[in-house]
Amino acid sequence: MTEAETAPERPDLIVAANRGPVSYHSDASGEPVVTRGAGGLVTVLSAMLRRHPGVWIAAAASDEEETLAAVAASLRVDLDGETFRVRYVAPEREAYNLFYNIAANPMLWFIQHYLWDLARHPDIRQNELDAWSKGYLPVNRLFGEAILDELGDDGAGRVVIVHDYHLYAVAPVVRAGAPRAFLQQFVHIPWAQSDYWRVLPRGIREQIFRSLLANDVVAFHTQHYVDSFLQGCVDVLDVAIDTHEKAVNVGDRTVWVRAYPVSIDPDVLESAVRSPRVAAAERELLERRREFLLVRVDRLDLSKNILRGFLAFDRFLELHPEFEGRITFLARLQPSREDVEEYVAYREHVLHLAAEINTRHGSADWLPIDLRLEDNFPATLAAYKHYDALMVNAIFDGMNLVAKEGALVNTRDGALILSENTGAFEEIGRFAVSVNPFDIEDQAAAIYRALTMPAAEKAGRAKAIRDVILGNSVEKWVAAQWRDIERKRALEAARE
Ligand code: G6P
């Protein structure tokens, strides 16, 4: 399954992300296992590497991966019939802890999703400043050096795409060592407005914006985030932007700021749905199914607005007691970032609230909220297939692929309850039951409306959503980025 390489060829494409495409770890008996990495990033980056072969650089996240990082420059990994070349960087444990558990999460994640309770948090003290200078920056530098090592020269003709909020400071390292490489940063999460960036000390926020402008392209999922980033460049750095061309001028360079709404891979998803494990999960689900099934699928993250989703369900049951005993709210939540204090407290709060609502409305024979804290994709696919309504009520969300996956897999013309603050809303919001994620009454009404919508209307909306999703597959997402890369290269070559 894995083959070590010590002298790899020079790749045309280098992608870098904190997480890798696979995860090496040990099972309960200590046997080594390799599994597909969790999350949507794996699907979309593997689609990109399928079309433009190259190498994926990630941080070693287990003892096994640290060992692999030490013994080989990179590895060939074969998973589900696809081959990836993976290279691990292995930061010092303490540096990685500062980088991941303080600087990236919660600090940047909370800023970009507007999650700080500003009257109380965050307190920026020496610990947070150290997390930046002794964690975030050194880990970013390691990534930058690994990219330079892969490039091996000035980078002419090659493309480097760095993903997400963990790696904002990589581009300047690569630009300095390989000035002719094409650099793109894809930001998969929202871009907060300038006032909120001002939570960060001036030096740090300026460094983030300036580092991003070392790229050729800065990419987001929506036009709204593109505009927010451009305005941020003016407010934080006072640089000249071109709102018509969606570009920033930095010295003699032009940085394009672009939106490429990511999507899912319908073929991969449809073949996953046909697996025997999904069939087994469906049997289990259908045995317990009540007349109505409301589903949510999320990482257990504060941005996902799980508490208000439960409060809305509570209110819905209060307003519509005729649904008692006839509905289940299945909440499939994958534990996440469990070393971050805010996530530990949030998980407790979620468990407590679900129990309270179950006690208030439930009976010996009926559990209104069925809470499953696990990462089990076959069971998730079974839930997608059979929901009557899917709740996606995120506070803010870069895209939200659950909304797209669910709508594609569902077999009951189930309704989509969708927060107006998700990236997906720009594409499919008009066919969903839209909600303001802070308004509990609105969300309670949305649950009722989703469940009682006339069959023809439900079918029409479900089909319209599926059509939009099928019309913008992940393949198109890759192609749109490549078109711009080639256009920009051609423009620059013409100028030289
Ligand atoms: C978001 C981020 C991804 C991240 C994922 C899971 O979707 O954009 O970069 O990988 O959350 O978070 P984790 O902290 O588990 O990597």
Boltz pocket constraint, residues with backbone or C-beta under 6 A from the ligand:
constraints:
  - pocket:
      binder: B
      contacts: [[A, 19], [A, 38], [A, 39], [A, 41], [A, 164], [A, 188], [A, 189], [A, 336], [A, 337]]
      max_distance: 6.0
